[in-house]
Amino acid sequence: MRAADVPARVVTGYQGGERNPVDDTWVIRQSDAHAWAEVWLEGRGWVRVDPTATSAPARIEENLAAAVPAGDPLPFFAGKGLDWLRDVRFRWWAINNAWNQWVLGFNPERQLELLARLGMESPDWRKMTAWLAGLTGLMLLALAGGLLWRRPHLDPAQREWQRAIRRLEKRGLPRRPWEGPQDYAARVAAEIPAAADDIRAIAALYAGLRYGTLPDSSCTTLRQRVVTFQP
């Protein structure tokens, strides 16, 4: 065209590509790179003139794999019988694209778009503070609920035994970590002789319910003993 005194230039870029059905995006590979010519026509400006459209029209409409003649080698992922592998690749591309868009490219425009989806069309510091306080409160409630759910549940006998221990702790007689019910009762009886019979009876009932063969009905007796226990 230049030899014919028509201004011309070479343009490089990409054509074709592959649509990712997972997130409806287009994947452009280096194999889709292409070069074509543009000529300057009076009254029209630069006009693309691509002879490839004549030799391989499928390359223009689709991609390189569609334009390769039958029998010629194709890129590995473009071969037949690898649908499952292409599906895995599409999903990986979708994850990678989401990472690029929402993490690496989380610019102010993206932030405003996210806030608009959350119902804040025109966010300011007051709204943001209120949202942050609300989210923090919800997270604390969820954390507290989880801790309460995981808290060990005491059986009735153990609950009554702990109640008796708390009363003795107020008198300065906490149970030591290595003391069993009978040993603890013996030490309390030595410290508070007036409460010896009560604490020994409570310890015996608790030990029998937890580690012995006392029937569950004995828990009522244990509860009554603890209610009246005033060391």
Secondary structure, DSSP 8 states (H G I E B T S, - for coil): -TTTT--EEEEEEE---EEETTTTEEE--GGGEEEEEEEEETTTEEEEE-THHHH-HHHHHS-HHHHS-TTS---GGGSTT-HHHHHHHHHHHHHHHHHIIIIIT--HHHHHHHHHHTT-SS--HHHHHHHHHHHHHHHHHHHHHHHHHHS----HHHHHHHHHHHHHHHTT----TT--HHHHHHHHHHH-GGGHHHHHHHHHHHHHHHHS---TTHHHHHHHHHHH---
